[in-house]
Amino acid sequence: MNRAKRVVCRIIPAMCIILSVGIVWAQEPFRLIPGTRILMGMEWNYLWIFGDTLIPAGGRPGSGSRIDVGSDLGVDQGEGTTVALQAAILDNHLINFDYLMYSPTGLRRPPRTFIFHNRTYTPDNIIETKVDFNWLRLSYGYKLWEFSPLWVAPRIGMHYILNTTTINGPSQEEELLSNSRSLDAVYPVLGLETRFLFPYGFDLGVELEGTHLITRGYLAMLRLNAQWEIHPDVVLSLGGSSRIVQYQEDHQPLNNEWFYVLSGWSAGISFAF
C-alpha cells in the first residue's frame, strides 16, 4: 500500500508538469509583423583569447615587434556581452545579427623587450594592456533543404571588426603614457547553418562562416548552439564558438598585422515578437 502511494505521489507531479507544458504551448504567440518571427536578446560570453600583433610606427622597419598577447601582455581571457537579433520571414528567409563587445585586460611585467608603435617596453616595468573588440556580424540565409526535423540554410553576410590595443605604462623612453593603436576590417563571408529540431521546443544548431581575402587575411567562425523555447515568446540558449581572424592593414605603408583566436562559451535569453 505504501509503495502504491509513493508511485501515485511521483506520477501526479509528472502529470502536472506535462499539463503545464501543454498549456504553455497552447498559448498564442505574439507577432509584431504577420509571417515574421523576430528573436531579440542578449548573451553572456566567457572567451579565451590567443594571438599576436605587429604594430610598426608608420611602417618603418624595426619600429615594431611581433607581440604575443598572452605571454608578452598577459591578456588571455575575459567576459563579453553580445546583443543578438534573429528573424525568420515566411519561415524560409533567415536574418541573423549579433554584436560582440569583448575587452579582456592584462597586467604583466614583460618577459622580454619589445616595440609597440615606436615605443620600447622592457622587463623593468609592469604594463597594463587592454584588447578591446567590437565585432559585428550580419547575415542572410535561405532554407534550401528541409528534411523534418532537420533543415540546412546556406547564407551570405559580412563581419565588421574594430580592435583597439592599448598599453599603459612607462616605456624605455621614460614616458608614462597610454599607447594605443586601432585596426579595423570588413570581411564578406559565405556560410552554412543547420538545425535539428527536437520535441518540446529544443533545437541544436551549427553555424559555419568564413572567407579569405588573399593578401589582406582571412576569417573563420564555427558556432554550436542549443536553444530551448520555454514559452512561445521566451527562448534560452547555450553555446560554444571559435572565431579566427587574421588581418594585414590594407594601407601598405603602415604594415600593421594582427592575428586573433577567440574561443569560449555563451549563455543567453531572447524574446520573440
N, C-alpha and C positions, 0 to 999 in steps of 0.2 A: 504493500500500500504506500509506504514512504517513497519507494522507488518511483511509483507512478506519479506521485505528487511532484517529485523532482523533475521528471520528464515534462509534465504539464507546465511547470514553472519555467522551464527552458524554452518550450515551444511558444508560449504566449508572447514573451518579449520579441522573439524572432518574427512572429506574425505581425506584431505591431510595427516593427522596422520595415517589413516588406510593404505593409499597407501605407505607411507614411511615405515611402519612396514612390509608390504608385500615385498617391495624392499629389506629390510634388510634380511628377512628370505629367499629371493631368492638367496642371495649370497652363493657361495660355501665355506663351512668351510675349514680351513686349518688343515691338519692332518699330523703330523710328521711320524707316523707309521700307515700303512694301517690297518683298522679294529680296531684301538685303539684310544680312545678319552681320552686325559690327561688334567686335570684342575690343574693349579698351581697358588697359590695366597697367600694373607696374610689377617689376620683378626685382628681387634682391639677388645680387650676384656675389660670389666669392671666387676670385680669379688668381691664378698664379701667372707671373709674367717672366718670360725669358727673352733674351735678345741682346743686340748691341747697336751702337750708333757710331757714326764718323761725322763730326761737325767741324770742318776747317773754317778759317776766317777768310771769307771772300774767295775760297777755292785755292788759297796759296799752299803749295806743298810744304809739309812739315808743320802747319799751323793747326793740325787736328790729329787726334789719336782714335783708334777703334776702341770703344769703351764697352765693356760688358756690364749691363745694368744690375746684374746680381752680384758678381764677385767684386766689381770695382765701386759700384754706387750703393750696394746694399738694398736695392729695390727688388723684391721677389714676390710679394702677394699683397692683396688688399680687397676691400669691399667696393662694390659698384652698384649702380642703380640703372635700370632700363625702363623707359616708357615705351609701351608697345601697343600697336593697333593692328587688328586683323579684320578683314571684311570679305564676306562671301556674297557675290552678287549673282542672283539667279542660280545659286548653288555651284556653278562651274567656274566663274571668274573670281580669282583669289587675289586680294591685295594685302601685302604684308609691309609693315613699317615698324622699325624699332630704333631707339636712340639710347646708346650706352654711354653713361658717364662714369669714368673709372680713373681714379687718381691715387695710385699707390705711392708711398714715400719710403725713404731710406735714410738712415743716419749711420755714417761709417767713416773710419779712418782709411783712406785708400791704401791698398796693399802695394801700389806701385805709382810711379809718376805718370801722369797723362795730361794731354792738352785737349781742352774743350772750348771751341770757339775762341781761339787765340789766347786762352788763359791756361796757365800751367798749375796743376794741383799735385801736391806731394804727400807722402805718408806722414808729414809733420803735423797736419791739422785734420780735425774732424769736419766733414762736409755733410750738408743736408740736401737731399735730392727729392724732387717731385716729378713724376712722369704722368702728365695729365692727358687723358684720352677723351675725345668726343667722337663717337663712332656712330654714324647714321647709316641705316640700311633701308632701302625701299625696293620692292619687287612686285612683279605681276606674274601670276601663274594661271594656267588653264587645265582643268581636269580632263586630260586627254584619254586616260584609260581608267575605267571604274569596274572592278570585279568585286562586288559586295562580299565581305565588308572591307575591301581594300581599294584604294584609289591612288593614282600616280599623276602628278602635275608637273610638266616642265615649266620653267619660269625664266624671266629675264629681269634684270634690275641693275642697281648701282649701289656702291658703298662710298661714302664720303668720310674720310678720316682726318681729323685735326689732332696732332700730337705736339705737345709742348714739354720740353725737358728743361727743368730749372735746377741749377746747382747754386746753393747758398753756402758761403764760407770763404775764408781767406785763400787767396791764390799765392803762387810763388812771387808774383809781382807785388806782394804785400798789400793787396787790395781786398777789403772785405766788402763783397758785393753780391748781387743776385745776377747770375749769368744765365740767360735764358735764350732758347732757340726753338722756333716753331716750324714744323714741317706739315704740309697738308697735301692730300692726294684724293683723286676721284677715280674709282675703278668701275667700269661697266662689267657686269658679271652675267654668266649663264648658270642656271641651277636646276635642281630637281627636288621635288618634295613628294613624299609618300606617307600615307597614314593608314593604320589598321584600326577599325572601329570595333570596340567591344560592347557588350550589353551594359546597361545602367550608366551610360554617359562616359565610359572610359575610352580613351584612344591613345595610341602610340604613334609618334611621327619621327621621320628622319628628313633633315634638310641638308642639302649639299650645294654650295655655290663656289665659283672660282673664276679666275681669269689670269692671263699672262700678257703683260704689256711690252714684252720683248726687252727693250733697253731700259725701261722705267720700272721694272719689277713685276711682282705677281701677288695674288691674294687667293686664299682658300679658306673655306669655312665648313665645318661639319657640326651639326647640332642634332642631339637626340632629345625628344620632348615627350612627356606624358601629361595628358590633361584629363581632368575629372570634372564633368559637368554636374555639380551637386544640386543645381537648380537650373531651370531653363535660362536664367539670366545671370548665373554666377558660375565661373569656371576657375578651378585651382590647377596650377601647373608645377611641374618639377622637371628639370632638365640638366643636361651636361653639354658643353660645347668646347670647341677648339677653333681659334682663328689664327691664321698665319698671314703676315703681311711683310713684304719686302719692297722698299721704295728707294729710288735714286732721284734726287731733285732734277726736274726737267730743265731748270736753268743751269746748264752745264758748268758755267764758271764757278758756281757755288760748290759743286761736288759733295753735297750732303747725302749721306746714306743712312738708312735705318732698317732694322730687321727686328720684328717682334712676334712672339707667340703668346697668345692669351688663352689659357685653358682653365676650366673650373665648372662650378655648379650654379644653378639658379632655382629660385622658388618664387612663385608669384600668384596674383589673383587678378581676374579680369571680369568685367561686367558687360553683358550683352544688351544691345539696344537696336 
